[in-house]
Amino acid sequence: MSGILEMGKVSSRGQIAIPTDIRKEMGLEEGSKVVFFLENDTLLIKKVNSQTWDQITKPLRRIKKKISQERVDDLVHEMRKS
């Protein structure tokens, strides 16, 4: 993929339009899914297809085997507090 640099703007509703050149390069169409990853002040947006979704959720599936159903609610509440 060639480097493309574009400027965007966040709307009052928190929406961001992905510039046309980037949408075309990534093959993003209406209904395409993306995942957001935030680290410090850097936001990464990655196109998600079934293969990448499997890669993204693989660690979660491993953890799921180690966590009891009863513990899930507690973990959700703990994550929301932090």
N, C-alpha and C positions, 0 to 999 in steps of 0.2 A: 504494500500500500504506500502510495506516495504521501508526502507530508502536506497537509492542508491546514491552514490557520485561518479561522474565522472568528468574528466577534458576535456574541449573542447578548440578549437582554432578558432579564427575568420579569415576567408580568406581575401585576398586583395579586394574581392568584397563584403565583409560584411556578408558572409554566415557562418553559424555555423552548423556542422553536429551533430545531436543528437545521442549520443552513443547508440549502439545496445541494450544493456540491458534496457535502459530507453524507447526506442521505443517499445520494446516488452512488457514491463510492462504496458505501457500506451495504447497499441494497435494502435500505430501510423503507418500508411501505406502511401504509395505514394498518394498524394491528400488529406490527412487528414489536417484539419484546426486547427490552434492554434491562440491564442490571446496573445499579449505581454502587460505586465503591468510594468511600470517603476516607482519606488519610491526611491528617493535619489540614492544610488548606488546599489540597488537591482532590478534585472530583474526577473519577474515571467512569465513563459510560461505555459499557460493552454490549454489543449485540448478542442476544441469547437465541440459540437454536437448541434442538433437543440434545445434541452432543455436549455443548457447553453447559447446558443446564445440568446434565448428569455429572459433569466435572465439578460444577459449583456446589451441588448438593451432596456429593460423595462424602465429605467430612461430616455433614449433618446426619447422613444415614448411619455412619459409623457411631456417632455419639448417641443416636436414637436407641441403638442396641444396648447402651450402657445406662440409660436413664429410664426409670420406671414411670408409668403413666401418672402416678400420684405426684411425682416430683415436678412434672412439666409446669403446672400452674405456679408453683413456688418459683421456679426459674424465670418464668415470664415476668412475674411481679418484681423479682430482683433486678432483671435487666431493665425494666421500665424505670426503676428508682435511680439507676446509675446513668 
